[in-house]
Amino acid sequence: MPELPEVETVKETLKGLVLGSKIDHVSIIYPSIIEGDRDVFCNALNGKVITDIKRRGKYLIFEAEDTAFYSHLRMEGKYFVQDINEPLIKHTHVVFHLSDGRDLRYNDVRKFGRMALIDKDDDYKIFRGLGPEPFSPDFNHAYVKEHLAKIKRPIKTILLEQDFVAGIGNIYADEILFRVKVDPRREALSITDEEIDLLIEATSEILRKAIEKGGTTIRSYTSSLGVTGRFQNELGIHTKEVCPICGNKVMKIKVGGRGTYFCPSCQK
Ligand SMILES: [Zn+2]
């Protein structure tokens, strides 16, 4: 599932490919991907130039002159930029036909991804329920301490909640807690001041590194191979069998229903 670094990589790659391109018209093949009225969606975008692509948490935001829509990739969503004559591959659900002879194609095997028009004028009110971006100054010691203060649920679960911090998913939550040496099952309120500082630092460092790696990998991709947002390299603990620090066996458990990897020797 694409998390912040993957969505950021998709965003940057698509900016390089389609920024300034004009959407001639939109074809919706699988209607459920679009939330709201599909005709309104298409009509709002027809003839508009893609003026910017942004990211908020795990959401991509496409701006097209006076209008905008978000795209959430959820489990398997990906974008391809292909020549208009190239046959559509299976699981292509939405096609933005560009006036320069290319298509921006949205592909999603699981069909969980969603797109919807959003109001540019209200400063994207829809995203106000999201927590701060991990790199923003709002994600600071005072904020984290206050948020965690009364929560008895596991710290891993809280890291995944988008109203705490936007963009972290299952894989990076494991990586962050491994770096901070905190057991993912610990009650959120038990996280100490020192651990809060480490948590903020580790979150930013790990995500930045992942963005760098994603960017490196993705540059070797050609547009027709698509932008998948699956470049989770260099993992320290998630999916590992042996702890890279102490050499002990990594435990795989469920925390809040999510598969969780941690080292019981290193993480307390
Ligand atoms: Zn260890």
Residues whose N, C-alpha, C, O or C-beta is under 5 A from the ligand:
A	BS01	ZN	C243 I245 C246 G247 C263 S265 C266
